[in-house]
Amino acid sequence: MAGAMTDAPLLAVADLEVRYGAVAALRGVSLHVAPGEFVAVVGPNGAGKSSLMLAIAGAVRPQAGRIEFRGASLLGASLEDIVRRGIALVPEGRHIFGALTVAENLRLGITVRADRRAAEADLDASFRTFPILGERRRQPAGRLSGGEQQQLAIARALLGRPTLLMLDEPSLGLAPAIIDQVYRLLGDIRAQGVAVLMVEQNAARALDAADRTYVLNSGLVRLAGTKQELIGNAAFDAAYFGVAMSGEAPPP
């Protein structure tokens, strides 16, 4: 199957713990992403999905566990260093700069690049890959629709030439037709050899898109597998919604 596990995963997370004061957001989470693989993490609000992404991106410091990318630890690395190593995050809410033009927002994506000529060529190419951004390059980004802003956030992330693109709730707040566009775009990105790690509340869409999916709830991985392994699995609803399994109450 495409994206099957290799001896050396691109990203390996093991026994990750993240706390905010007395609150445990992640409790011993482990997962991996192979080169070129599309992996989804699904779960309800408060499951710990965003904390996982922020810890990998270097924005949150874990209390325990390991995060390795291409066999090297990311723990203690700066956000900029992690981007330079080949990881890009499209955060929840997109975080575009509304007062800046579309072109100025995109230019922020090449600030970490040392290959200036190639970076400028990639910037020009992004307007062809995302035609609506080319049409509106001189407009303030705040005037874009939600779907157009999501394209802008993804295009900006890709300008860093990542080998792993991470997305936090890419379909949040978008109309169904726009969600279809975003997922087609992610499929195209993956087809170019970029690995994708995506967190989603929309489990059905995530299962359709991903090679493998992890179900996260209350800071724990409750279940993991391919779409074929998870669809129809009696434990899936229990894992996602925290419904008691085998007569046992779910952990706090």
DACORHU-V59275 format. One record per backbone hydrogen bond with DSSP energy under -0.5 kcal/mol. CO is the residue of the C=O (numbers start at 1). NH is the residue of the N-H. Records with the same first field share a line. If there is no record, write none. Layout:
# DACORHU-V59275
CO=NH + NH
This chain:
# DACORHU-V59275
1=4
7=9
10=70
11=33
12=68
13=31
14=66
16=28 + 29
17=63 + 64
18=25 + 26
19=21
20=23
22=24
23=20 + 25
26=18
29=16
31=13
33=10 + 11
34=37
37=39 + 196
38=211 + 212
39=198
40=214
41=200
42=216
44=47
47=219
48=52
49=53
50=54
51=55
52=56
53=57
54=58 + 59 + 60
55=58
60=62
64=17
66=14
67=74 + 75
68=12
69=72
72=69
74=77
78=82
79=83
80=84
81=85
82=86 + 87
83=86
86=163 + 164
88=166
89=91
90=168
91=94
93=95
96=98
97=100 + 141
98=142
100=141
101=105
102=106
103=107
104=108
105=108
106=109
107=110
108=111
110=113
114=116
115=119
116=120
117=121
118=122
119=123
120=124
121=125
122=126
123=127
124=127 + 128
125=128 + 129
126=130
127=134
130=133 + 134
131=135
132=136
134=137
136=102 + 139
137=103
139=102
140=143
141=144
145=149
146=150
147=151
148=152
149=153
150=154
151=155
152=156
153=157
154=158
155=159
157=160
158=161
163=195
164=88 + 166
165=197
166=90
167=169 + 199
169=172
171=174
175=178 + 179
176=180
177=181
178=182
179=183
180=184
181=185
182=186
183=187
184=188
185=189
186=190
187=191
188=192
189=192 + 194
190=193
193=195
195=165
196=39
197=167
198=41
199=169
200=43
201=203
202=206
203=207
204=208
205=209
206=210
212=40
213=225
214=42 + 216
215=222 + 223
217=220
219=27
220=217 + 222
223=215
225=213
226=230
227=231
230=233
232=234
233=236 + 237
234=238
235=239
236=240
237=241 + 243
238=242
240=44
245=248
248=245
